[in-house]
């Protein structure tokens, strides 16, 4: 169903572009099915333990290389990380072209897929474990979330809160590549049952690692 109130695309900050409804329902369902396969063992979806002993509330599966705080490794629990598929890379290039008018030489080789249940959240952080400062592509599926996009200097204000719905695209690069960002909450019950999910939010982020 079309939104009663249109959601126009917007540049939230220089280089940070929100494109509502970029993925059509067929593409969304296809990505949900792909995430379901990627989440299965070996090297499947897992909790991430932080160096201080805490456990992240999101669960994560990676493609290409595994993110462990705060680096990328080729294997998890002795199992090779699932490969990064070429079709997902092409989707990432289309996303950057949509945001900026030109994909340039964008070649993502890593994906982080985070699953948020009703209680999960993500604190403000920078994506700075990559050697490349190419843009990050974020795709949202399932429940709507409140996405907080801040500044590049501190975790404090100024920031902008916006809602990311299923199918939305968010790209951040250039001056905003190292902006702090996070998810203070999701909105349980907003997922369309036709998507094939039983609730929760999936967030797929594509990155260039800059690694050999």
ChimeraX attribute file (.defattr): number of C-alpha atoms within 10 A of each C-alpha:
attribute: neighborCount
match mode: 1-to-1
recipient: residues
	/A:1	3
	/A:2	6
	/A:3	7
	/A:4	6
	/A:5	6
	/A:6	8
	/A:7	11
	/A:8	9
	/A:9	16
	/A:10	13
	/A:11	14
	/A:12	18
	/A:13	18
	/A:14	12
	/A:15	16
	/A:16	22
	/A:17	22
	/A:18	23
	/A:19	21
	/A:20	20
	/A:21	19
	/A:22	19
	/A:23	19
	/A:24	11
	/A:25	15
	/A:26	10
	/A:27	13
	/A:28	21
	/A:29	19
	/A:30	13
	/A:31	19
	/A:32	18
	/A:33	15
	/A:34	11
	/A:35	20
	/A:36	13
	/A:37	12
	/A:38	20
	/A:39	20
	/A:40	12
	/A:41	12
	/A:42	14
	/A:43	20
	/A:44	20
	/A:45	21
	/A:46	18
	/A:47	13
	/A:48	18
	/A:49	13
	/A:50	12
	/A:51	10
	/A:52	6
	/A:53	8
	/A:54	9
	/A:55	12
	/A:56	16
	/A:57	17
	/A:58	20
	/A:59	19
	/A:60	22
	/A:61	26
	/A:62	27
	/A:63	22
	/A:64	21
	/A:65	24
	/A:66	22
	/A:67	22
	/A:68	15
	/A:69	11
	/A:70	12
	/A:71	13
	/A:72	17
	/A:73	13
	/A:74	15
	/A:75	15
	/A:76	18
	/A:77	8
	/A:78	9
	/A:79	12
	/A:80	16
	/A:81	21
	/A:82	21
	/A:83	15
	/A:84	17
	/A:85	13
	/A:86	12
	/A:87	9
	/A:88	16
	/A:89	20
	/A:90	14
	/A:91	14
	/A:92	26
	/A:93	21
	/A:94	16
	/A:95	24
	/A:96	24
	/A:97	14
	/A:98	16
	/A:99	23
	/A:100	15
	/A:101	10
	/A:102	13
	/A:103	16
	/A:104	10
	/A:105	8
	/A:106	18
	/A:107	19
	/A:108	26
	/A:109	21
	/A:110	25
	/A:111	28
	/A:112	19
	/A:113	24
	/A:114	23
	/A:115	24
	/A:116	25
	/A:117	19
	/A:118	15
	/A:119	13
	/A:120	17
	/A:121	20
	/A:122	17
	/A:123	14
	/A:124	18
	/A:125	16
	/A:126	18
	/A:127	14
	/A:128	14
	/A:129	15
	/A:130	17
	/A:131	11
	/A:132	13
	/A:133	17
	/A:134	19
	/A:135	24
	/A:136	22
	/A:137	24
	/A:138	21
	/A:139	25
	/A:140	26
	/A:141	28
	/A:142	30
	/A:143	24
	/A:144	23
	/A:145	26
	/A:146	18
	/A:147	20
	/A:148	19
	/A:149	25
	/A:150	25
	/A:151	20
	/A:152	16
	/A:153	12
	/A:154	13
	/A:155	18
	/A:156	10
	/A:157	10
	/A:158	11
	/A:159	16
	/A:160	14
	/A:161	16
	/A:162	14
	/A:163	16
	/A:164	24
	/A:165	21
	/A:166	27
	/A:167	20
	/A:168	21
	/A:169	26
	/A:170	24
	/A:171	25
	/A:172	25
	/A:173	20
	/A:174	12
	/A:175	13
	/A:176	20
	/A:177	21
	/A:178	20
	/A:179	23
	/A:180	21
	/A:181	22
	/A:182	18
	/A:183	20
	/A:184	16
	/A:185	19
	/A:186	22
	/A:187	19
	/A:188	17
	/A:189	14
	/A:190	16
	/A:191	20
	/A:192	15
	/A:193	11
	/A:194	9
	/A:195	20
	/A:196	14
	/A:197	18
	/A:198	13
	/A:199	20
	/A:200	22
	/A:201	27
	/A:202	25
	/A:203	20
	/A:204	21
	/A:205	21
	/A:206	26
	/A:207	23
	/A:208	20
	/A:209	22
	/A:210	15
	/A:211	10
	/A:212	3
